[in-house]
Amino acid sequence: MGNLFRKSSSENRIFRDESALLPDYLPEELPGREREVRELVYCLSPAAENRQPEHALLVGPPGTGKTSASRFVLKQLTEYSQRPLTIYVNCWETPSRFAILSFLVAALGEVMPRRGVASDELFSRFVEIAKKDGKTPIVVLDEVDRLEAHEDGVQILYDLCRAGEMHSLKAGVIAITNDEEFHIRLDSRVRSSFVQHTLLFAPYSVPQLKEILSRRAAVGFMPGSLDPDVIPLCAAIAHKQGGDARVALQLLLSAGKAAERENAEKVLPQHVRKTEEQALGMAAVKAERKLPDLDELDQRIVEMVKKSGTGGIESGKLYDALAKFSRERAIRGRIDRLVQSGILSTASARLGQGRTRTIRIK
């Protein structure tokens, strides 16, 4: 019979470097995001010259290159200069002021005790170490709208954005969110300190998706292993799903695996169609996988909406029902995030002289 793995490896090869098709892969260029990259470079270039960088808010739907653009620019910045220190924070995993400050201090090489230390003390220590090391911190706050769930979460924006004025520490903030109204909900004190540049990331067009897939495919697939119609098909499907590059990449990867499983000589459109439903489901799961399990407030929101039946519940009634658990602003942020995660859906409607949202299970 022989060794099964030797037999498998000797058959038709489809992939050359499968990692190039994963969402976290960072390519040499970011097609379709040239303008946004230039804006970020403008914001952050002062950090290489011991000057105050400008803060940036990156806003757009999932899969539009916000995180990739920030990673791309920060990689080049740190290659150009040793002065900037880049720190990436996922606010869904680290959602409070205390947790973020602990993370920032740890990123500078010092671990503080988990108990008996106040947030202000952590921030002072962060400033002290950064100044001593001669570093300009650039802090990326991904999923920044998550901070609204904690009473003092958004305070971290004020801390970092006023560090230069209050503590002579030149620090920059890149905040990333899918929520277009996040900055509107910010306290005016925080907003005036933070919102310097807002970069809007629009959904990718079909030509842009084709360009992204073509460049990734050149690295990820063996020469001649892709039928010419595969990339246009993946791009067209992903465009209908909101111009999400992650969806396009998952379609291409799943089609390649289907062809490999069949020991086909190349990936065909039929492989895309065969795996389309599964690939779209996997893309949605991966989008949510970076989130922890729903916490108590998320669960309360979902349960309240479920109990309302197919007609849904008006946002005002939901705020009133949950008022004893959290502030209205925080609940709004949670609803928006649950909508973006594909758990809830909303529809606007007129109510008297104003408007309301009807919230349903998706």
C-alpha positions in Angstrom: 0.0 0.0 0.0 2.8 2.4 0.7 2.9 5.5 2.9 -0.4 7.5 2.5 1.4 10.8 3.1 4.0 10.1 0.4 1.2 9.3 -2.0 -0.6 12.5 -1.2 2.4 14.7 -1.6 3.3 13.3 -5.0 -0.1 14.2 -6.5 -1.2 17.5 -8.1 -0.1 20.5 -6.0 -2.5 23.5 -5.9 -1.0 25.7 -3.2 2.5 27.2 -3.1 2.1 29.3 0.1 -1.4 28.9 1.6 -0.7 31.5 4.2 -0.9 34.2 1.5 -4.6 33.6 1.4 -5.2 34.2 5.1 -6.7 37.5 6.3 -3.7 38.1 8.6 -1.2 37.9 5.8 0.5 41.3 5.3 1.4 41.8 1.6 4.1 44.1 0.1 1.4 46.5 -1.2 -2.3 47.2 -0.3 -4.2 47.7 -3.6 -7.2 49.9 -3.3 -6.0 51.5 -0.1 -3.2 53.8 -1.5 -5.0 57.0 -0.3 -5.6 55.7 3.2 -2.0 54.6 3.5 -0.7 58.0 2.5 -3.0 59.7 5.0 -1.7 57.4 7.8 1.9 58.0 6.8 1.2 61.8 7.1 -0.3 61.3 10.5 2.5 59.2 11.9 5.7 60.5 10.2 6.3 63.1 12.9 6.9 60.2 15.4 10.1 59.3 13.5 11.4 62.8 14.1 10.6 63.1 17.8 7.5 65.2 17.1 3.9 64.7 18.1 2.1 62.3 15.7 -1.4 63.0 14.8 -4.2 60.7 15.9 -6.4 58.9 13.4 -9.8 57.2 13.5 -10.2 54.4 10.9 -13.9 53.8 10.1 -15.5 51.3 7.8 -17.3 48.0 7.4 -15.6 44.6 8.2 -13.1 43.4 5.7 -12.2 46.8 4.2 -8.5 46.9 5.1 -8.5 49.1 8.3 -6.4 46.8 10.4 -4.2 45.8 7.4 -3.5 49.4 6.5 -2.5 50.2 10.1 -0.2 47.2 10.3 1.3 48.0 6.9 2.1 51.6 7.8 3.4 50.8 11.3 5.7 48.0 9.9 7.3 50.5 7.6 7.5 53.2 10.3 9.4 50.9 12.7 11.7 49.8 9.8 12.5 53.4 9.1 13.0 54.6 12.7 13.7 53.0 16.1 12.0 55.8 18.0 8.4 54.8 17.5 7.1 51.9 19.7 3.9 50.4 18.2 1.5 48.6 20.5 -1.6 46.8 19.2 -4.6 46.4 21.5 -7.7 44.4 20.7 -10.4 46.2 22.7 -12.7 43.2 22.6 -10.1 41.2 24.5 -8.8 44.2 26.6 -11.8 46.4 27.1 -11.2 48.6 30.2 -8.9 51.4 31.0 -7.1 49.4 33.7 -6.6 46.4 31.3 -5.3 48.5 28.5 -2.9 50.4 30.8 -1.6 47.1 32.2 -1.1 45.9 28.6 0.8 49.1 27.7 3.1 48.9 30.7 3.8 45.2 29.9 4.6 46.1 26.3 7.3 48.4 27.7 8.8 45.4 29.6 7.4 45.8 33.0 4.7 43.7 34.7 2.6 45.4 37.3 0.6 43.6 40.0 -3.0 42.9 39.1 -4.3 44.2 42.4 -3.6 47.1 44.6 -2.6 49.4 41.7 -4.8 52.2 40.5 -5.3 53.1 36.8 -3.7 56.5 37.3 -0.6 54.9 38.8 -0.4 52.5 35.8 -0.6 55.5 33.4 2.1 57.4 35.3 4.3 54.3 35.1 3.7 54.0 31.3 4.6 57.6 30.8 7.7 57.3 32.9 9.1 54.2 31.1 8.3 55.5 27.6 10.1 58.8 28.3 13.0 57.1 30.0 13.4 54.8 26.9 13.1 57.7 24.5 10.2 56.1 22.7 7.2 57.6 21.0 4.3 55.1 21.6 1.9 54.5 18.8 -1.1 52.7 20.2 -3.6 50.9 17.9 -7.0 50.4 19.6 -8.8 47.9 17.4 -12.6 47.6 17.9 -12.3 50.8 19.9 -16.1 51.1 20.3 -15.9 48.2 22.7 -14.5 50.7 25.3 -18.0 52.2 25.7 -19.1 49.1 27.6 -16.9 50.1 30.6 -17.6 53.2 32.7 -14.0 54.5 32.2 -13.1 52.7 29.0 -13.1 55.7 26.7 -11.0 57.6 29.3 -7.9 55.9 27.8 -8.4 58.0 24.6 -8.2 61.1 26.7 -5.2 59.8 28.6 -3.2 59.0 25.5 -4.2 62.0 23.4 -3.4 64.5 26.2 -0.1 62.8 27.2 1.9 65.4 25.3 0.2 68.3 26.8 -0.1 66.9 30.4 3.1 64.8 30.6 5.4 65.8 27.8 5.0 62.4 26.2 4.5 62.4 22.5 2.1 59.5 21.9 -0.1 58.7 18.9 -3.4 56.8 18.7 -4.9 54.9 15.8 -8.4 53.8 16.7 -10.3 51.3 14.5 -14.0 50.8 14.4 -16.9 49.5 12.2 -19.2 52.0 13.9 -19.6 55.2 11.9 -21.2 57.0 14.8 -18.6 56.1 17.4 -16.9 59.5 17.4 -20.3 61.3 17.6 -21.1 59.5 20.9 -17.8 60.5 22.5 -17.8 63.0 25.3 -16.9 66.5 23.9 -13.8 66.6 26.1 -12.5 63.3 24.6 -13.6 64.1 21.1 -11.8 67.4 21.0 -8.6 65.8 22.1 -8.8 62.7 19.9 -10.5 63.2 16.5 -7.9 64.8 14.3 -8.1 62.6 11.2 -11.0 60.4 10.3 -10.3 57.9 7.4 -13.3 56.3 5.9 -12.7 52.8 4.4 -15.3 52.1 1.8 -16.3 48.6 0.7 -14.0 47.2 -2.0 -15.2 47.4 -5.6 -15.1 44.3 -7.9 -11.9 45.6 -9.7 -10.2 46.2 -6.3 -11.2 42.7 -5.0 -9.9 41.1 -8.3 -6.6 43.0 -7.8 -6.3 41.8 -4.2 -7.0 38.2 -5.1 -4.7 38.3 -8.1 -1.7 39.4 -6.0 -2.4 37.0 -3.2 -2.9 34.1 -5.7 0.4 34.9 -7.4 2.1 34.0 -4.0 -0.4 31.4 -2.7 -1.0 29.2 -5.8 1.3 27.2 -8.0 1.6 28.6 -11.5 -1.2 27.6 -13.8 -3.3 26.1 -11.0 -6.1 28.7 -11.3 -8.8 28.8 -14.0 -9.0 32.5 -15.3 -12.7 32.7 -14.3 -12.1 31.8 -10.6 -10.8 35.2 -9.4 -13.6 37.2 -11.1 -16.2 34.9 -9.6 -14.8 35.1 -6.1 -14.7 38.9 -6.4 -18.2 39.2 -7.7 -19.6 37.0 -4.8 -17.6 39.0 -2.2 -18.8 42.3 -3.6 -22.4 41.1 -3.1 -21.5 40.3 0.5 -20.5 44.0 1.2 -17.2 44.3 -0.6 -15.5 42.3 2.2 -11.9 41.2 1.2 -12.0 38.5 3.9 -15.0 36.8 2.2 -13.1 36.9 -1.2 -10.0 35.4 0.3 -12.0 32.7 2.1 -13.8 31.8 -1.2 -10.5 31.5 -3.0 -8.9 29.4 -0.2 -11.9 27.1 0.1 -12.1 26.6 -3.7 -8.4 25.7 -3.7 -8.8 23.2 -1.0 -11.8 21.6 -2.8 -9.6 21.2 -5.9 -6.8 19.8 -3.9 -9.1 17.3 -2.2 -10.3 16.1 -5.7 -6.7 15.9 -6.9 -7.7 18.3 -9.7 -5.1 19.9 -11.9 -6.5 23.4 -11.3 -9.1 25.3 -9.4 -12.3 25.8 -11.4 -15.4 27.9 -11.0 -17.3 24.8 -10.0 -15.0 24.5 -7.0 -16.0 28.1 -6.0 -19.7 27.3 -6.4 -19.3 24.0 -4.6 -17.8 25.6 -1.5 -19.5 29.0 -1.6 -22.0 28.4 1.2 -19.4 26.9 3.5 -16.8 29.6 2.7 -19.3 32.4 3.4 -20.1 30.7 6.7 -16.5 30.3 7.6 -15.8 34.0 6.8 -18.6 35.0 9.2 -17.3 32.7 11.9 -13.8 34.1 11.6 -15.1 37.6 11.8 -16.6 36.7 15.1 -13.9 34.4 16.3 -11.8 37.2 17.5 -14.6 38.2 19.9 -14.9 36.5 23.2 -18.1 34.8 24.2 -21.0 37.2 24.7 -20.8 38.8 28.1 -23.7 39.3 30.4 -24.9 42.6 28.9 -24.7 41.2 25.3 -26.7 38.2 26.4 -29.3 40.3 28.1 -29.7 42.4 24.9 -30.0 39.3 22.7 -32.5 37.7 25.1 -34.7 40.8 25.2 -34.8 41.0 21.4 -35.6 37.2 21.2 -38.5 37.6 23.5 -39.9 40.4 21.4 -40.6 37.9 18.6 -40.4 38.4 14.8 -41.7 42.0 15.1 -38.6 43.1 17.0 -38.3 45.7 19.8 -38.0 49.5 19.6 -34.6 50.8 20.7 -36.2 53.1 23.3 -38.0 50.2 25.0 -34.8 48.2 25.0 -32.8 51.0 26.6 -35.5 51.4 29.3 -35.6 47.7 30.0 -31.8 47.6 30.5 -31.3 50.9 32.2 -30.4 49.3 35.5 -27.6 47.3 33.9 -25.9 49.9 31.8 -26.0 53.4 30.3 -27.9 54.0 27.0 -24.7 55.0 25.2 -23.1 51.7 26.1 -26.2 49.7 25.1 -26.3 51.5 21.7 -22.7 50.6 21.1 -23.4 46.9 22.0 -26.4 46.8 19.7 -24.3 48.2 16.8 -21.5 45.6 17.4 -24.1 42.8 17.6 -25.5 44.0 14.3 -22.0 44.1 12.7 -21.4 40.5 14.1 -24.5 39.3 12.2 -26.5 38.5 15.4 -29.0 41.4 15.2 -30.5 43.5 12.5 -32.0 47.0 12.8 -34.4 49.1 10.7 -35.1 52.8 11.2 -38.7 54.0 11.5 -40.5 57.3 12.2 -41.9 57.7 15.7 -43.9 60.8 16.3 -41.6 63.8 15.6 -38.5 61.7 15.7 -37.1 58.4 14.6 -36.5 55.0 16.3 -34.8 51.7 15.5 -36.5 48.4 15.5 -34.1 45.7 16.5 -34.6 42.0 15.5 -32.7 38.7 15.6 -31.0 38.3 12.2 
